[in-house]
Structure formats: C-alpha cells, structure tokens
Amino acid sequence: MKALLRQLLRRNDYALLNLRLEQSTGVLLPGHVAKIVRSCGVNCVLDVGANGGHYGEMLRRYGYAGRIVSFEPASPAFRLLEQRASGDDAWHVRNWALGSRDEERTFQVAEAHWMSSFLPQRALCTTLGENSAIVASEQVMMHRLDTVFHESVAGIEQPRVFLKVDTQGYDLEVLRGATASLSHVVALQTELSLQPLYEGSPHYLDSLGFLESFGFHVTGLFDVVKDPRSNHIVEIDAILTRG
C-alpha cells in the first residue's frame, strides 16, 4: 500500500517521507532547480552530460518551456536522448562532449551509462553498483563551450543561461572551456566529488573556488551518492547563482 501511494504521489511531483529515517536530499533538487530557473529568468538551459535525457525531461515536467541544448558523447545514451527530445522543437541535442579543448578523445562507456567518463575509474566505483564496468570505448568529439556557445544560443536576443554539468569527474574541465561564456550564465549546477570516483577528478573545494572567482555562490547542496560502507557522502550536486 505504501509503495502504491509513493508511486501515485511521485507521478504528481510529491513525495512521502518517513522523517524518522534518513532521506536523500536529492528528492528536493528538482524543485530547487525549478525555483532558480524561474527567479533568474532563464531562457536557455545547456545540459552537459545529458545521458539519456532525464534532466531535460525533468525541466519540462516542472514547467520550463524555453530552449534546452543537451550534449552527450556516448552513442548508447545519445540514442535514448534523441528519443526523449523528439517532437520537442525547443530541445536540441548534440552528440559531443564538452571540455577545455577542441579535440577528439577516447571516452570510456560504462554498462551504467551515468558512470561513463573520460577518466579512469577508482576502486570506489565498484562499491556503488554492479553496473560500473567499462563495456566499450569510443572516439568522440570534444568542444569547448566557448567554441559552440553562440551556436547554442542563436536566436535568443539576451541569453540568460542555466548551465548544468554532470560529466563524472570532468566538470571542472568543462568550466575551464567556458570562461568567455560564463558572463551569460546566470545560474549553474555542477557535481562535486568529496571522495573521487575517478582518477584525476578535482577536489570539490578547487571547483567551488574556481566558480567563486567568476562570481558564483551556492544556493543549494544535494547529496548524490553515499559510500554504503561508511555512509560518507561521495558526490553532491551544487546549485549556484551569480552575485
């Protein structure tokens, strides 16, 4: 009965929580994002690391009707993204990666698409799910956001961009390739690693320091993954706005 009630509530964007038990703050993320998108007057969302398109789908469900440009380099996830975006004229999809350089790179595709990355996995990955194994590698095109920004916002007179970045340890490289474009970004979401899942991923304080140097400050922090052995937080999503 409880499972049925939870399912019915989720369909209408409500959640049933037992406050005596620990609950993931992730259930609060979509509402916070929707509030920031509205309050900042966002008219373009750049969805970097779109995977199968769940983020764009969430934005539409929460009432955002403006332009979405989703970037996803891995072929299996991109096919799902194309299906989700089909029929939505304001949702554009690009089969590219974004990073700090314009080049072709080898991308490691995991069985669980959300764990695919340019970076090698650390041992911690295997404790978080049975589907973390790398099953393929692909040569993909990487672009700097600064290279493709004007194309992405073409036709929008005064772009007010929400930049969402979820690239499994590579978010800071995406931001380093976007320094000229960040003046048009009014809010953003990035994933921060408190315990790195990937070799070479930056410390979360370095990422926050980079963003603060461009005038962004945190409005919300939401845990994404916890280590089941220690209960320590592994990754969080941070929402930031300028000023």
C-alpha positions as a Markdown table, in Angstrom:
| # | Residue | x | y | z |
|---|---|---|---|---|
| 1 | Met | 0.0 | 0.0 | 0.0 |
| 2 | Lys | 2.8 | 2.4 | 0.9 |
| 3 | Ala | 4.6 | 1.6 | -2.3 |
| 4 | Leu | 1.5 | 2.3 | -4.4 |
| 5 | Leu | 0.9 | 5.6 | -2.5 |
| 6 | Arg | 4.5 | 6.7 | -3.1 |
| 7 | Gln | 4.2 | 5.9 | -6.8 |
| 8 | Leu | 1.0 | 7.9 | -7.1 |
| 9 | Leu | 2.5 | 10.9 | -5.3 |
| 10 | Arg | 5.7 | 10.8 | -7.5 |
| 11 | Arg | 3.6 | 11.0 | -10.6 |
| 12 | Asn | 2.2 | 14.3 | -9.3 |
| 13 | Asp | 5.6 | 15.6 | -8.1 |
| 14 | Tyr | 5.0 | 14.9 | -4.4 |
| 15 | Ala | 7.0 | 12.6 | -2.1 |
| 16 | Leu | 6.0 | 10.6 | 1.0 |
| 17 | Leu | 8.9 | 10.8 | 3.5 |
| 18 | Asn | 9.4 | 9.0 | 6.9 |
| 19 | Leu | 11.1 | 11.7 | 8.9 |
| 20 | Arg | 12.4 | 9.1 | 11.4 |
| 21 | Leu | 14.5 | 7.6 | 8.7 |
| 22 | Glu | 17.3 | 9.3 | 6.7 |
| 23 | Gln | 16.1 | 10.6 | 3.4 |
| 24 | Ser | 18.2 | 11.7 | 0.4 |
| 25 | Thr | 18.2 | 15.4 | -0.1 |
| 26 | Gly | 18.2 | 14.6 | -3.8 |
| 27 | Val | 14.4 | 14.5 | -3.8 |
| 28 | Leu | 14.5 | 18.3 | -3.2 |
| 29 | Leu | 16.8 | 19.1 | -6.1 |
| 30 | Pro | 14.2 | 19.4 | -8.9 |
| 31 | Gly | 12.1 | 21.9 | -7.0 |
| 32 | His | 15.1 | 24.0 | -6.2 |
| 33 | Val | 16.3 | 23.9 | -9.8 |
| 34 | Ala | 12.8 | 25.0 | -11.0 |
| 35 | Lys | 12.7 | 27.9 | -8.5 |
| 36 | Ile | 16.2 | 29.1 | -9.6 |
| 37 | Val | 15.3 | 28.8 | -13.3 |
| 38 | Arg | 12.1 | 30.9 | -12.7 |
| 39 | Ser | 13.7 | 33.5 | -10.4 |
| 40 | Cys | 16.7 | 34.0 | -12.7 |
| 41 | Gly | 14.6 | 34.4 | -15.8 |
| 42 | Val | 16.4 | 31.5 | -17.6 |
| 43 | Asn | 15.7 | 31.3 | -21.3 |
| 44 | Cys | 18.3 | 28.6 | -22.3 |
| 45 | Val | 19.5 | 25.5 | -20.4 |
| 46 | Leu | 22.7 | 23.9 | -21.5 |
| 47 | Asp | 22.6 | 20.3 | -20.4 |
| 48 | Val | 26.2 | 19.0 | -20.4 |
| 49 | Gly | 26.5 | 15.3 | -19.8 |
| 50 | Ala | 22.8 | 14.7 | -20.7 |
| 51 | Asn | 22.9 | 10.9 | -20.6 |
| 52 | Gly | 19.5 | 9.6 | -21.7 |
| 53 | Gly | 17.7 | 12.9 | -21.3 |
| 54 | His | 16.3 | 12.6 | -17.8 |
| 55 | Tyr | 17.3 | 16.1 | -16.9 |
| 56 | Gly | 15.6 | 17.8 | -19.8 |
| 57 | Glu | 12.5 | 15.6 | -19.1 |
| 58 | Met | 12.5 | 16.9 | -15.5 |
| 59 | Leu | 12.8 | 20.5 | -16.7 |
| 60 | Arg | 9.7 | 20.1 | -18.9 |
| 61 | Arg | 7.8 | 18.3 | -16.1 |
| 62 | Tyr | 8.5 | 21.3 | -13.8 |
| 63 | Gly | 7.2 | 23.8 | -16.3 |
| 64 | Tyr | 10.3 | 25.1 | -18.1 |
| 65 | Ala | 9.3 | 25.7 | -21.7 |
| 66 | Gly | 12.4 | 27.5 | -23.0 |
| 67 | Arg | 15.3 | 26.2 | -25.1 |
| 68 | Ile | 17.3 | 23.2 | -23.9 |
| 69 | Val | 20.6 | 22.1 | -25.6 |
| 70 | Ser | 21.7 | 18.7 | -24.5 |
| 71 | Phe | 25.3 | 17.4 | -25.0 |
| 72 | Glu | 26.0 | 13.7 | -24.8 |
| 73 | Pro | 29.0 | 11.9 | -26.4 |
| 74 | Ala | 28.3 | 8.2 | -25.8 |
| 75 | Ser | 26.3 | 6.5 | -28.5 |
| 76 | Pro | 24.0 | 4.3 | -26.4 |
| 77 | Ala | 23.0 | 7.2 | -24.1 |
| 78 | Phe | 22.7 | 9.6 | -27.1 |
| 79 | Arg | 20.1 | 7.3 | -28.8 |
| 80 | Leu | 17.9 | 7.5 | -25.7 |
| 81 | Leu | 18.4 | 11.2 | -25.5 |
| 82 | Glu | 17.3 | 11.6 | -29.1 |
| 83 | Gln | 14.1 | 9.6 | -28.4 |
| 84 | Arg | 13.2 | 11.7 | -25.4 |
| 85 | Ala | 13.8 | 15.0 | -27.2 |
| 86 | Ser | 12.0 | 14.0 | -30.4 |
| 87 | Gly | 8.9 | 16.1 | -31.1 |
| 88 | Asp | 10.1 | 19.0 | -28.8 |
| 89 | Asp | 11.2 | 21.8 | -31.2 |
| 90 | Ala | 12.8 | 23.7 | -28.4 |
| 91 | Trp | 15.0 | 20.8 | -27.2 |
| 92 | His | 18.2 | 20.4 | -29.3 |
| 93 | Val | 20.6 | 17.5 | -28.9 |
| 94 | Arg | 24.3 | 17.3 | -29.8 |
| 95 | Asn | 26.4 | 14.1 | -30.0 |
| 96 | Trp | 29.5 | 15.9 | -28.5 |
| 97 | Ala | 31.5 | 16.1 | -25.3 |
| 98 | Leu | 32.4 | 19.4 | -23.8 |
| 99 | Gly | 35.8 | 20.1 | -22.2 |
| 100 | Ser | 38.7 | 22.5 | -22.0 |
| 101 | Arg | 39.9 | 21.8 | -25.6 |
| 102 | Asp | 38.6 | 21.2 | -29.1 |
| 103 | Glu | 39.8 | 17.7 | -30.0 |
| 104 | Glu | 38.9 | 14.1 | -30.5 |
| 105 | Arg | 39.2 | 12.0 | -27.3 |
| 106 | Thr | 38.6 | 8.4 | -26.2 |
| 107 | Phe | 35.6 | 8.1 | -24.0 |
| 108 | Gln | 35.0 | 5.1 | -21.7 |
| 109 | Val | 31.4 | 3.8 | -21.8 |
| 110 | Ala | 30.2 | 2.0 | -18.6 |
| 111 | Glu | 27.4 | -0.5 | -18.5 |
| 112 | Ala | 25.6 | 2.0 | -16.3 |
| 113 | His | 25.6 | 5.0 | -18.7 |
| 114 | Trp | 25.8 | 7.5 | -15.9 |
| 115 | Met | 29.2 | 6.2 | -14.9 |
| 116 | Ser | 30.8 | 6.7 | -18.3 |
| 117 | Ser | 33.8 | 9.1 | -18.2 |
| 118 | Phe | 37.0 | 10.3 | -19.9 |
| 119 | Leu | 38.8 | 9.5 | -16.6 |
| 120 | Pro | 39.8 | 6.0 | -15.3 |
| 121 | Gln | 37.6 | 4.7 | -12.5 |
| 122 | Arg | 38.9 | 4.3 | -9.0 |
| 123 | Ala | 38.1 | 1.2 | -6.9 |
| 124 | Leu | 35.3 | 3.0 | -5.1 |
| 125 | Cys | 33.2 | 2.8 | -8.2 |
| 126 | Thr | 32.7 | -0.9 | -7.8 |
| 127 | Thr | 31.2 | -0.5 | -4.4 |
| 128 | Leu | 28.4 | 1.8 | -5.7 |
| 129 | Gly | 26.8 | -0.6 | -8.2 |
| 130 | Glu | 27.2 | -3.8 | -10.2 |
| 131 | Asn | 27.0 | -2.0 | -13.5 |
| 132 | Ser | 30.1 | 0.2 | -13.2 |
| 133 | Ala | 32.2 | -2.0 | -15.5 |
| 134 | Ile | 33.6 | -0.4 | -18.7 |
| 135 | Val | 32.0 | -2.2 | -21.7 |
| 136 | Ala | 33.3 | -0.1 | -24.6 |
| 137 | Ser | 35.4 | 2.8 | -25.6 |
| 138 | Glu | 34.5 | 5.4 | -28.3 |
| 139 | Gln | 36.3 | 8.1 | -30.2 |
| 140 | Val | 34.2 | 11.2 | -29.6 |
| 141 | Met | 34.4 | 14.9 | -30.5 |
| 142 | Met | 35.1 | 17.3 | -27.7 |
| 143 | His | 34.4 | 21.1 | -27.9 |
| 144 | Arg | 35.0 | 24.0 | -25.6 |
| 145 | Leu | 31.7 | 25.6 | -24.6 |
| 146 | Asp | 33.2 | 28.9 | -25.8 |
| 147 | Thr | 33.5 | 27.4 | -29.3 |
| 148 | Val | 29.9 | 26.3 | -29.6 |
| 149 | Phe | 28.2 | 28.8 | -27.2 |
| 150 | His | 27.0 | 31.3 | -29.9 |
| 151 | Glu | 25.5 | 28.5 | -32.0 |
| 152 | Ser | 23.7 | 27.1 | -28.9 |
| 153 | Val | 22.0 | 30.4 | -28.0 |
| 154 | Ala | 21.5 | 31.7 | -31.6 |
| 155 | Gly | 18.2 | 33.5 | -32.0 |
| 156 | Ile | 17.9 | 34.3 | -28.3 |
| 157 | Glu | 18.2 | 38.1 | -28.0 |
| 158 | Gln | 19.5 | 38.3 | -24.4 |
| 159 | Pro | 20.6 | 34.8 | -23.4 |
| 160 | Arg | 20.1 | 34.0 | -19.7 |
| 161 | Val | 21.7 | 30.6 | -19.4 |
| 162 | Phe | 21.4 | 27.9 | -16.8 |
| 163 | Leu | 24.5 | 25.6 | -17.2 |
| 164 | Lys | 24.1 | 22.1 | -15.9 |
| 165 | Val | 27.3 | 20.0 | -15.9 |
| 166 | Asp | 27.4 | 16.3 | -14.9 |
| 167 | Thr | 30.4 | 14.6 | -16.5 |
| 168 | Gln | 31.7 | 12.1 | -14.0 |
| 169 | Gly | 34.8 | 13.9 | -12.7 |
| 170 | Tyr | 35.3 | 16.1 | -15.7 |
| 171 | Asp | 33.1 | 19.1 | -14.7 |
| 172 | Leu | 35.9 | 21.5 | -14.0 |
| 173 | Glu | 37.4 | 20.8 | -17.4 |
| 174 | Val | 34.1 | 21.8 | -18.9 |
| 175 | Leu | 34.0 | 25.0 | -16.9 |
| 176 | Arg | 37.6 | 25.8 | -17.9 |
| 177 | Gly | 36.5 | 25.7 | -21.5 |
| 178 | Ala | 33.7 | 28.1 | -20.8 |
| 179 | Thr | 35.4 | 31.1 | -19.3 |
| 180 | Ala | 34.3 | 33.5 | -22.0 |
| 181 | Ser | 30.7 | 32.2 | -21.9 |
| 182 | Leu | 30.2 | 32.4 | -18.2 |
| 183 | Ser | 29.2 | 36.1 | -18.4 |
| 184 | His | 25.9 | 34.9 | -19.9 |
| 185 | Val | 25.4 | 32.1 | -17.3 |
| 186 | Val | 23.1 | 33.3 | -14.5 |
| 187 | Ala | 23.0 | 30.0 | -12.7 |
| 188 | Leu | 24.5 | 26.6 | -12.9 |
| 189 | Gln | 24.6 | 23.1 | -11.5 |
| 190 | Thr | 27.7 | 21.0 | -11.1 |
| 191 | Glu | 28.6 | 17.7 | -9.5 |
| 192 | Leu | 31.3 | 17.9 | -6.8 |
| 193 | Ser | 33.4 | 14.9 | -5.6 |
| 194 | Leu | 34.0 | 14.7 | -1.9 |
| 195 | Gln | 35.5 | 11.2 | -2.4 |
| 196 | Pro | 36.8 | 10.9 | -6.0 |
| 197 | Leu | 35.3 | 8.1 | -8.1 |
| 198 | Tyr | 37.7 | 8.8 | -11.0 |
| 199 | Glu | 41.4 | 9.3 | -11.3 |
| 200 | Gly | 42.3 | 12.9 | -11.8 |
| 201 | Ser | 39.0 | 14.4 | -10.7 |
| 202 | Pro | 39.4 | 17.7 | -8.8 |
| 203 | His | 38.9 | 18.3 | -5.1 |
| 204 | Tyr | 35.5 | 19.9 | -4.5 |
| 205 | Leu | 37.0 | 23.0 | -2.9 |
| 206 | Asp | 39.0 | 23.7 | -6.0 |
| 207 | Ser | 35.9 | 23.5 | -8.2 |
| 208 | Leu | 34.0 | 25.8 | -5.8 |
| 209 | Gly | 36.9 | 28.2 | -5.7 |
| 210 | Phe | 37.0 | 28.4 | -9.5 |
| 211 | Leu | 33.3 | 29.2 | -9.6 |
| 212 | Glu | 33.5 | 31.8 | -6.8 |
| 213 | Ser | 36.3 | 33.6 | -8.8 |
| 214 | Phe | 33.6 | 34.1 | -11.5 |
| 215 | Gly | 31.1 | 35.5 | -9.0 |
| 216 | Phe | 29.0 | 32.4 | -8.4 |
| 217 | His | 27.8 | 31.4 | -4.9 |
| 218 | Val | 26.0 | 28.3 | -3.6 |
| 219 | Thr | 22.2 | 28.3 | -3.2 |
| 220 | Gly | 21.8 | 24.6 | -2.5 |
| 221 | Leu | 23.8 | 21.4 | -1.9 |
| 222 | Phe | 22.2 | 17.9 | -2.5 |
| 223 | Asp | 23.9 | 14.6 | -1.9 |
| 224 | Val | 24.0 | 12.3 | -4.9 |
| 225 | Val | 25.9 | 9.2 | -3.8 |
| 226 | Lys | 27.0 | 7.8 | -0.4 |
| 227 | Asp | 29.5 | 5.1 | 0.4 |
| 228 | Pro | 27.4 | 2.3 | 1.7 |
| 229 | Arg | 30.2 | 1.0 | 3.9 |
| 230 | Ser | 31.0 | 4.3 | 5.8 |
| 231 | Asn | 27.8 | 6.3 | 5.0 |
| 232 | His | 30.2 | 9.2 | 3.9 |
| 233 | Ile | 29.0 | 11.4 | 1.1 |
| 234 | Val | 30.8 | 10.7 | -2.2 |
| 235 | Glu | 29.3 | 13.2 | -4.5 |
| 236 | Ile | 27.0 | 16.2 | -4.2 |
| 237 | Asp | 25.2 | 18.4 | -6.7 |
| 238 | Ala | 25.7 | 22.1 | -6.1 |
| 239 | Ile | 23.4 | 24.8 | -7.4 |
| 240 | Leu | 25.0 | 28.3 | -7.8 |
| 241 | Thr | 23.9 | 31.7 | -8.9 |
| 242 | Arg | 25.8 | 34.8 | -9.8 |
| 243 | Gly | 26.1 | 37.6 | -7.2 |
